[in-house]
Amino acid sequence: MKTGRKKLSKKTRAVIAIVVIAIVAVAAYFIYRAVVYTQMSEETAPRESWVMETGTLLRQDEDSGVNIYQDDTQKEMEIYQIVPSDVENEDFTCYDLDVQRRLDDTLQALKGEADYSLEEPLAVWNPYGTGSNGLYLYFEAANAARVTYQIHTEADEDMAATDFEAAADIGISDSGEKEFLMIGLVPGMENQVTIRLWDKNGEELQSQRFLIEAPETVSGYDVALESEAGTSVEPLTDGLYYTLGTQGYYGYMFFFDNAGVMRYEMLLDGYKGDRILFDGEEMLCCVSADQIGRIDRLGRAVDLYTLDGYTMHHDFNRAQDGHLVVLATKNNTFDGRVMDFVLEVDMETGDVSELLDLRTIFPDYYDMTEKVSDTDPFFWQAGTRDWIHLNTIDYTRDDGLILSSRETSAIIKIGNVHSEPELAYLIGDKAFWEETPYADYVYEKDGDFTGQYGQHTVTVLPDAAPGEGQYYLMMFNNNYYANSTRTDDYEPELDDRVSESLQDEEQHSYVDVYLVDEKAKTYELVWEAEVPYSSIVSSVQVFGDHLVVNSGVSHVFGEYDAQGDLIRQYAYECSFQGYRVMKDDFSGFWFAD
């Protein structure tokens, strides 16, 4: 006699399978949402710790309260580490002018302790705490007008052999003292460094070789990116790509060469750099969620502009002479609105003022919106009133602001921002604004083309336009429509090419260039290039004759030629999205002109 359990019917097994799949799918969805929530909240959080690995403690500079260590891993060069003794305190940050002063006092004291030469220079890792693998070098070389260096690293299982060559920015070339921050040492690798001194006639005076063990990255980020060639055979431009807001690695900017090898890891106090600007010989970037830092070529924060009561987001840029314009959220508003203020920073005085409140420009549209819910496309912003979501700012010479609004898929120009701010125009889907008081501000499309949706990095190009009142606007057209805050029953009529999915393997984003005619109140699509799809974030930058394009949700960036053909594409690690990637040659800053 056979015993045992009765077999389930095929129909029952199928039902069970469907139920299991549904449960797994629902669980995966909620896990995904939880992960995204967590990751998004990390963007504005301060750095958890500034503690780094150190070597042997030599002594403490009692006057500055800074500990001086010796890097025990080096065999051919004595390298110091200088670290504030209070680095483990809960509220410590290197982006504090008093901390920067203390570190500088210690560095200056070290400079006076010996007669340093190229053979035996003063060498200090990351002297101001702002870049983990930046090596400060100081020595006397009276006749040297120029300093160059070459860095060679042997191949390993993760990275091919590579070379990096640069001319250091040594400040005043006719001074006997030479000091610079060596950029280019590959983290966690043995770097073979050759430094050469040259006279003013270009004759080599001296050379010296060292083996330098660079410290591992603080972030744990990979030091080599995977890359592949595109169809264009044009050579890449000289320079370093730099990342701005790599999710999972907020609080860092990574700098990569054309081979995809990391050459510098810049440390921020959380947040992301948003963009890099230069003011004279100093770099401007966001160093925390409410501070813009002014950084010199040695890595020292020489000034900090603090936005008390506000949190930055997405972008800042130049305005009138000596001023910056900054996109910001006003903290603790009664209605939870976010990403709808423009601030102005006077860099001479440090004064911060409200330049623009978008609610005063669009009061009627604001009344048509509500807070984001946890079932909306941008569910991670649930509970906030992200009614316009500004993501780019550019200042124009006629005292205007060009703003990009992701939530409305509109490009906005505000005129007379320093006198009587007023809406100048809107560029976007005309139907979106038809039932609002702003319909008459929407420019007409000149031609038959699909407009932009969810655009980022809208930039006024310097190229001369054909007529008066005309200019070119370039943007990363995400080609993605979503709106989480509008309360009426508006539904767009979208072309087939426009996506409504955060992830869409069948779709593309675009780099678009519009010719804007303020007299005719029109805009025309004059150039377009297809790029990897990214529903949100992302960037495009003109660099030389090329474009640097980041598709943040696809986790790739690339350099394209003037025809829009890909030269090389790089893939990067990222938990969900990478905000921007841009490029610069850093000439006159880290490297000699």
Disulfide bonds with the S-S distance in Angstrom:
none
